[in-house]
Amino acid sequence: FDVEPGSPEDFTCFAAITNTLNSVFDCVLPYSSNIPSFGSDWGFVMAYSSPNPKESKDKFVNLNAKVVDDIISSDITDIEDIKSGANGNAKKGEEILRYYDGETHRGLFSLTKPVRLRLQKDKRIMTRDNPVFMF
């Protein structure tokens, strides 16, 4: 499950959504990425269940950059090349992905100190009786 709660610097929704997901899922990973057309970082929260939440979160967040790059090289293929039957000559990996690689993966989960501190302090959980709105 992945949700886009807005800018991590605007705490209207980011912390409340993160906390709400934490009340439902075993593994919740807030992260952010710079979105040039927005003129700032934009926040996302990934949530899932796992039999071993701590190990699962640590393993995902701390993936070695080379491991991510190897996965991209072996598993990403240009869909247009597949449709056209490129017969083994399809573009792969980093030729296709313009903004994501192993080093970027590591940076996505490195939230700024003010964001991390705010997430620690904000305890709001969204419910039907206690909704949070962003305009």
C-alpha positions in Angstrom: 0.0 0.0 0.0 1.4 3.4 -0.9 -0.1 6.8 -0.3 0.9 10.4 -1.1 0.1 12.6 1.9 1.7 15.8 0.6 4.8 17.7 1.5 6.6 16.3 4.5 7.4 19.9 5.5 3.6 20.7 5.7 2.4 18.6 8.7 -1.3 19.0 7.9 -1.5 15.4 6.7 1.9 13.7 6.5 2.3 12.7 10.2 -1.4 11.9 10.7 -1.4 9.6 7.7 1.8 8.0 8.8 0.4 7.4 12.3 -2.9 6.1 10.9 -1.1 3.5 8.7 1.1 2.6 11.7 -2.1 1.7 13.6 -3.1 -0.8 10.8 0.1 -2.1 9.2 3.3 -3.8 10.7 5.7 -1.9 8.4 5.3 1.8 7.6 8.0 3.6 5.7 7.6 7.4 5.2 9.8 8.8 2.4 10.2 11.8 0.2 11.4 12.8 -3.2 12.0 16.1 -4.9 9.4 16.8 -7.4 10.7 19.7 -9.6 7.2 20.8 -10.9 6.1 21.1 -7.3 9.1 23.1 -6.3 9.8 21.0 -3.2 10.0 17.6 -1.8 6.8 15.5 -1.8 6.0 12.9 0.8 4.9 9.3 0.4 4.2 6.5 2.9 4.5 2.9 2.1 2.7 0.4 4.3 2.6 -3.4 4.4 2.4 -6.3 6.8 5.3 -8.7 7.4 6.0 -11.6 9.8 9.1 -9.8 10.9 8.4 -6.0 10.7 11.7 -4.7 12.1 13.9 -6.9 9.9 11.8 -6.2 6.9 11.9 -2.4 7.3 15.6 -2.4 8.0 16.3 -4.6 5.0 14.3 -2.5 2.6 15.5 0.9 3.7 19.1 -0.1 4.0 19.5 -1.9 0.7 23.0 -1.6 -0.6 23.0 0.8 -3.6 24.7 -1.9 -5.8 22.0 -4.4 -4.9 19.3 -2.0 -6.1 21.3 -1.2 -9.3 21.7 -5.0 -10.0 17.9 -5.5 -9.5 17.2 -2.6 -11.9 19.6 -4.0 -14.5 18.1 -7.5 -14.4 14.4 -6.7 -13.9 13.6 -3.5 -15.7 12.9 -3.7 -19.5 11.4 -1.0 -21.8 7.7 -2.0 -22.4 7.8 -0.6 -25.9 10.8 -2.9 -26.7 8.9 -5.9 -25.4 5.8 -5.0 -27.4 7.8 -4.5 -30.6 9.7 -7.8 -30.1 13.2 -6.4 -29.7 14.5 -10.0 -29.5 17.0 -9.5 -26.7 18.0 -5.9 -27.7 15.5 -4.2 -25.4 16.7 -1.2 -23.4 17.3 -2.3 -19.8 17.8 -0.9 -16.4 19.3 2.5 -16.0 18.8 3.3 -19.7 15.1 3.4 -18.9 14.9 4.8 -15.4 15.9 8.5 -15.5 15.5 9.3 -11.8 15.9 6.1 -9.7 18.9 4.1 -8.9 20.5 2.5 -5.9 21.9 5.8 -4.5 18.5 7.5 -5.0 16.8 4.6 -3.1 19.0 5.3 -0.1 18.2 9.0 -0.1 14.4 8.5 -0.4 14.2 7.3 3.2 16.6 9.9 4.7 14.0 12.4 6.0 15.2 15.7 7.2 15.8 16.1 11.0 12.8 18.5 11.4 10.5 16.0 9.6 11.8 13.1 11.8 11.3 15.1 15.0 7.8 16.2 14.0 6.9 12.5 13.2 8.0 11.6 16.7 5.9 14.3 18.4 2.7 14.1 16.3 0.4 11.4 17.6 -2.7 12.1 15.5 -4.6 9.1 14.1 -7.3 9.8 11.5 -10.7 8.3 12.2 -14.2 9.0 10.9 -14.8 11.1 14.0 -11.4 12.8 13.7 -10.6 13.4 10.0 -7.7 15.4 8.7 -8.2 17.6 5.6 -5.6 19.2 3.3 -6.5 22.0 1.0 
